[in-house]
Amino acid sequence: MSNSFWIYVGGMLVALIVACAMFAPKLAPYNPNRQNLGNDLKVFTPDHPLGTDKLGRDILSRTIFGSRISLLVGVSTVGVSISIGLFLGSVSGYFGGWIDQLLMRSVDILLAFPGILLAIAFTALLGPGLNHVILALCLIGWTGYARLVRGEILSSRGQEYVQAARALGCSPARVIIFHLIPNLLPLLLIQATFGLAAAITAEGSLSFLGLGVEPPTASWGSMLNEGRQFLLVAPHLTTYPGLAIMLTVLSLNLLGDALQNRLQSANR
């Protein structure tokens, strides 16, 4: 199938998930934190099509509201990581020398440690919470963007259009912002889709370990954590949030792969 088809499929799935997050109060049939202890661990009822959890809370409502947390963490992490990586990678690639060595060795040190372990250590140190999760993921997320930007600027800074801009007296900041960075935007967009998927998975992992958002806030990872003790008697508690994470990550990866193939085809 063509790249356009997969871009369409991935884009539609992402748009559907974003719409669920934006209109969660209107789409969710119940308050996600509403408890009904007399109606706990139901697999399916007409009032609760996806069942209820151990506190009688509606799984459908909590899954819909959980998309807000995942997308908020993903978009915030990617936005901050791109900003940091774009700045440091541009400076490193354009000026080179000791600046490049200092910044890239710092990146190498961070990449020497497993990213999820650094995030776990950071959130364990500061305690659980949405802001701490975002900070932890940004701490390790900017390195990939910095290396990507540095590599592209290293290969582009000797091009004729850059030399012409320098000859006209453009400052390094102007050359980077108006001549080099615009050419990086397609690559950054592709990298951002993969980064968004990775951030959502990492947030789910941290919340599953109890280091993410604090109860009773609905989060796909925390729903998995709450449901694991009932895995044999009420598997629906983990099935639906797990499917939500899988569908979101799959749609972002489909979109990213299709955009990458389109860019490679255009450059041939």
RASULZI-V707705 format. One record per helix or strand of 2 or more residues. SS is the DSSP state (A for helix, B for strand). FROM is the first residue (numbers start at 0). TO is the last residue. If there is no record, write none. Layout:
ss->SS from->FROM to->TO
ss->SS from->FROM to->TO
This chain:
ss->A from->2 to->21
ss->A from->23 to->26
ss->A from->36 to->38
ss->A from->58 to->94
ss->A from->96 to->110
ss->A from->114 to->125
ss->A from->129 to->155
ss->A from->159 to->166
ss->A from->171 to->207
ss->A from->219 to->229
ss->A from->235 to->266
